[in-house]
Amino acid sequence: MLLMTVSSAVAAQQPGRVYPAIPAMDGEGAEVLRLFPGKFVKHADPFILLDDFTVSPPVGFPTHKHIGFEAITYMIEGSFVHKDNIGNNDTVYAGQAQRFTAGSGLLHSEMPGASAVNRGLQLWVNIPAAAKAAEPTYQLVETLPVESADSTRIVRTIAGKGSVLQVHCGCDLSYLDIQLKKNTIVLTPESGYTSFVYVLDGMVQIHEHVVYAGNFYFLESGVPNTIIGDGVPRFVYLSAKPLNQKIKQRGPYVY
């Protein structure tokens, strides 16, 4: 992602509040739903950006440069082709994840595969200041751990305990893709962590709030949060320890 524009009318995230992802344009004609940075939430330490993208050829993200953060791309449908200046040329398929740590600088392109619909999430996470001068690194994970609990839910671990995806943010990142089947799940983020749910499909209820697809909800940390599914909803859960480090962002560069 290039991150073309950021609204100046932003606020800090508030636990217990529902926010909408905002339509935005990026790359060459690519339409995304952007959770942040944007109108309602600028950043959510250590999270810098989260885009829900759906692209079809020839629309995509041609060659561009990133500096100073870590990115995780997780494909939901179709595929995405990544090429970079450190020798990687991979196709990321649905259910797979890819991570690059830009460090001192990574030049790459991201273009849709051959499918008519190619949907995924791209997450940017801040990294410690000392790591921003390091050489870039890259990893593709073709098989992610999947847990099925008595056919009542399916949980795929993108990052965190049990995943082989190596993250370098130093933020104890947990990143789960959860599908409920007429059931509930209780999520208890670590105290002081930044944690939220983004609904991909369907709707869920969290406390007294109903969260529809395309919306996200910041969870209270250190306490149980019961998520009730209506039908067969699918959502991602992200939780990480803040770095308490100022995020200085200029488009695709984070200093």
C-alpha positions as semicolon CSV with decimal commas, in nm:
position;residue;x (nm);y (nm);z (nm)
1;M;0,000;0,000;0,000
2;L;0,118;0,351;-0,076
3;L;-0,110;0,547;0,162
4;M;-0,185;0,848;-0,055
5;T;-0,376;1,076;0,181
6;V;-0,463;1,106;0,550
7;S;-0,740;1,323;0,691
8;S;-0,634;1,581;0,947
9;A;-0,960;1,548;1,143
10;V;-0,863;1,256;1,365
11;A;-0,923;1,143;1,720
12;A;-0,781;0,887;1,961
13;Q;-0,947;0,547;1,976
14;Q;-1,190;0,483;2,260
15;P;-1,261;0,137;2,404
16;G;-1,628;0,045;2,386
17;R;-1,693;0,244;2,070
18;V;-1,779;0,133;1,715
19;Y;-1,601;0,300;1,423
20;P;-1,660;0,259;1,048
21;A;-1,385;0,177;0,800
22;I;-1,372;0,459;0,545
23;P;-1,353;0,410;0,165
24;A;-1,024;0,541;0,023
25;M;-0,824;0,530;-0,298
26;D;-0,465;0,408;-0,306
27;G;-0,208;0,279;-0,552
28;E;-0,326;0,293;-0,914
29;G;-0,705;0,296;-0,892
30;A;-0,728;0,061;-0,593
31;E;-1,028;0,102;-0,364
32;V;-0,979;0,011;0,001
33;L;-1,173;0,028;0,325
34;R;-0,934;0,200;0,567
35;L;-0,978;0,158;0,940
36;F;-0,695;0,395;1,019
37;P;-0,532;0,639;0,976
38;G;-0,836;0,842;0,890
39;K;-1,128;1,054;0,997
40;F;-1,202;0,884;1,327
41;V;-0,877;0,717;1,436
42;K;-0,529;0,839;1,340
43;H;-0,321;0,556;1,480
44;A;-0,368;0,296;1,754
45;D;-0,022;0,240;1,902
46;P;0,153;0,026;1,784
47;F;-0,086;-0,011;1,487
48;I;-0,029;0,242;1,209
49;L;-0,263;0,133;0,929
50;L;-0,516;-0,137;0,846
51;D;-0,668;-0,164;0,499
52;D;-0,935;-0,405;0,376
53;F;-0,865;-0,416;0,002
54;T;-1,045;-0,578;-0,289
55;V;-0,870;-0,546;-0,624
56;S;-0,901;-0,689;-0,974
57;P;-0,649;-0,672;-1,261
58;P;-0,509;-0,434;-1,374
59;V;-0,571;-0,225;-1,059
60;G;-0,308;-0,260;-0,787
61;F;-0,005;-0,115;-0,615
62;P;0,290;-0,077;-0,856
63;T;0,649;-0,034;-0,739
64;H;0,687;0,190;-0,434
65;K;0,909;0,221;-0,127
66;H;0,849;0,170;0,246
67;I;1,063;0,270;0,543
68;G;1,047;0,211;0,917
69;F;0,765;-0,033;0,995
70;E;0,643;-0,391;0,963
71;A;0,360;-0,498;0,729
72;I;0,150;-0,814;0,733
73;T;-0,069;-0,902;0,436
74;Y;-0,336;-1,167;0,493
75;M;-0,539;-1,291;0,198
76;I;-0,910;-1,368;0,239
77;E;-1,001;-1,443;-0,122
78;G;-0,805;-1,479;-0,446
79;S;-0,434;-1,399;-0,448
80;F;-0,178;-1,117;-0,438
81;V;0,162;-1,104;-0,610
82;H;0,454;-0,947;-0,421
83;K;0,785;-0,856;-0,587
84;D;1,066;-0,669;-0,410
85;N;1,424;-0,550;-0,443
86;I;1,568;-0,814;-0,207
87;G;1,489;-1,104;-0,436
88;N;1,137;-1,210;-0,344
89;N;0,869;-1,287;-0,602
90;D;0,578;-1,467;-0,437
91;T;0,206;-1,518;-0,479
92;V;0,009;-1,504;-0,154
93;Y;-0,311;-1,710;-0,174
94;A;-0,629;-1,705;0,037
95;G;-0,556;-1,828;0,389
96;Q;-0,187;-1,738;0,364
97;A;0,010;-1,451;0,517
98;Q;0,317;-1,253;0,424
99;R;0,532;-1,026;0,637
100;F;0,799;-0,774;0,550
101;T;0,990;-0,551;0,786
102;A;1,086;-0,244;0,586
103;G;1,356;-0,119;0,821
104;S;1,589;0,114;0,631
105;G;1,391;0,067;0,309
106;L;1,212;-0,190;0,092
107;L;1,108;-0,135;-0,269
108;H;0,821;-0,358;-0,382
109;S;0,504;-0,397;-0,585
110;E;0,175;-0,564;-0,491
111;M;-0,058;-0,665;-0,770
112;P;-0,372;-0,881;-0,782
113;G;-0,362;-1,240;-0,902
114;A;-0,566;-1,371;-1,193
115;S;-0,896;-1,401;-1,002
116;A;-1,172;-1,148;-1,059
117;V;-1,188;-1,082;-0,684
118;N;-0,876;-1,057;-0,468
119;R;-0,948;-0,952;-0,111
120;G;-0,709;-0,917;0,177
121;L;-0,602;-0,716;0,477
122;Q;-0,280;-0,521;0,506
123;L;-0,165;-0,421;0,852
124;W;0,118;-0,181;0,931
125;V;0,277;-0,208;1,276
126;N;0,535;0,028;1,421
127;I;0,877;-0,108;1,517
128;P;1,123;0,010;1,784
129;A;1,329;0,313;1,682
130;A;1,651;0,109;1,691
131;A;1,509;-0,133;1,431
132;K;1,424;0,135;1,175
133;A;1,782;0,141;1,044
134;A;1,803;-0,239;1,001
135;E;1,810;-0,419;0,667
136;P;1,465;-0,523;0,537
137;T;1,345;-0,880;0,587
138;Y;1,064;-1,087;0,436
139;Q;0,863;-1,402;0,510
140;L;0,581;-1,593;0,339
141;V;0,372;-1,834;0,548
142;E;0,172;-2,077;0,335
143;T;0,014;-2,274;0,621
144;L;-0,135;-2,105;0,927
145;P;-0,252;-2,288;1,242
146;V;-0,627;-2,353;1,242
147;E;-0,832;-2,448;1,548
148;S;-1,187;-2,580;1,518
149;A;-1,381;-2,599;1,845
150;D;-1,658;-2,860;1,815
151;S;-1,768;-2,706;1,485
152;T;-1,883;-2,396;1,674
153;R;-1,598;-2,174;1,561
154;I;-1,291;-2,171;1,342
155;V;-0,986;-1,972;1,454
156;R;-0,689;-1,917;1,224
157;T;-0,379;-1,772;1,392
158;I;-0,208;-1,524;1,162
159;A;0,040;-1,398;1,422
160;G;0,096;-1,475;1,787
161;K;0,116;-1,793;1,993
162;G;0,136;-2,099;1,768
163;S;0,206;-1,911;1,445
164;V;0,534;-1,940;1,254
165;L;0,501;-1,583;1,128
166;Q;0,798;-1,397;1,272
167;V;0,718;-1,043;1,381
168;H;0,977;-0,791;1,491
169;C;0,764;-0,519;1,649
170;G;0,848;-0,621;2,006
171;C;0,480;-0,566;2,082
172;D;0,351;-0,919;2,162
173;L;0,118;-0,912;1,861
174;S;-0,186;-1,141;1,843
175;Y;-0,373;-1,154;1,512
176;L;-0,661;-1,400;1,469
177;D;-0,917;-1,471;1,194
178;I;-1,230;-1,597;1,371
179;Q;-1,548;-1,744;1,225
180;L;-1,834;-1,816;1,465
181;K;-2,111;-2,065;1,397
182;K;-2,406;-1,956;1,612
183;N;-2,187;-1,932;1,916
184;T;-1,987;-1,695;2,132
185;I;-1,623;-1,640;2,209
186;V;-1,467;-1,455;2,501
187;L;-1,158;-1,244;2,433
188;T;-0,956;-1,103;2,722
189;P;-0,679;-0,871;2,604
190;E;-0,379;-0,817;2,828
191;S;-0,412;-0,513;3,051
192;G;-0,289;-0,198;2,877
193;Y;-0,284;-0,355;2,531
194;T;-0,444;-0,196;2,224
195;S;-0,706;-0,446;2,106
196;F;-0,989;-0,438;1,855
197;V;-1,221;-0,647;1,640
198;Y;-1,289;-0,577;1,271
199;V;-1,592;-0,751;1,119
200;L;-1,531;-0,897;0,772
201;D;-1,871;-1,057;0,712
202;G;-2,200;-1,064;0,901
203;M;-2,244;-0,900;1,239
204;V;-2,153;-0,952;1,604
205;Q;-2,267;-0,814;1,937
206;I;-2,008;-0,698;2,191
207;H;-2,157;-0,588;2,522
208;E;-2,451;-0,366;2,416
209;H;-2,300;-0,278;2,078
210;V;-2,384;-0,435;1,741
211;V;-2,090;-0,431;1,501
212;Y;-2,164;-0,486;1,132
213;A;-1,928;-0,581;0,849
214;G;-1,695;-0,294;0,763
215;N;-1,689;-0,164;1,121
216;F;-1,442;-0,208;1,405
217;Y;-1,466;-0,198;1,783
218;F;-1,195;-0,132;2,042
219;L;-1,211;-0,380;2,329
220;E;-1,156;-0,305;2,695
221;S;-0,820;-0,442;2,805
222;G;-0,772;-0,663;3,108
223;V;-1,137;-0,775;3,119
224;P;-1,340;-1,044;2,938
225;N;-1,519;-0,927;2,623
226;T;-1,796;-1,163;2,512
227;I;-1,857;-1,163;2,137
228;I;-2,190;-1,307;2,025
229;G;-2,230;-1,412;1,664
230;D;-2,545;-1,363;1,460
231;G;-2,551;-1,629;1,188
232;V;-2,198;-1,713;1,073
233;P;-1,996;-1,394;1,118
234;R;-1,627;-1,362;1,042
235;F;-1,395;-1,111;1,203
236;V;-1,033;-1,048;1,288
237;Y;-0,900;-0,980;1,636
238;L;-0,582;-0,779;1,686
239;S;-0,407;-0,708;2,013
240;A;-0,062;-0,567;2,088
241;K;0,136;-0,391;2,356
242;P;0,186;-0,020;2,278
243;L;0,544;0,084;2,208
244;N;0,477;0,427;2,363
245;Q;0,682;0,570;2,081
246;K;0,565;0,862;1,871
247;I;0,447;0,756;1,525
248;K;0,596;0,995;1,269
249;Q;0,438;0,902;0,937
250;R;0,482;1,056;0,594
251;G;0,288;0,843;0,349
252;P;0,468;0,506;0,315
253;Y;0,754;0,616;0,543
254;V;0,742;0,587;0,923
255;Y;1,026;0,746;1,118
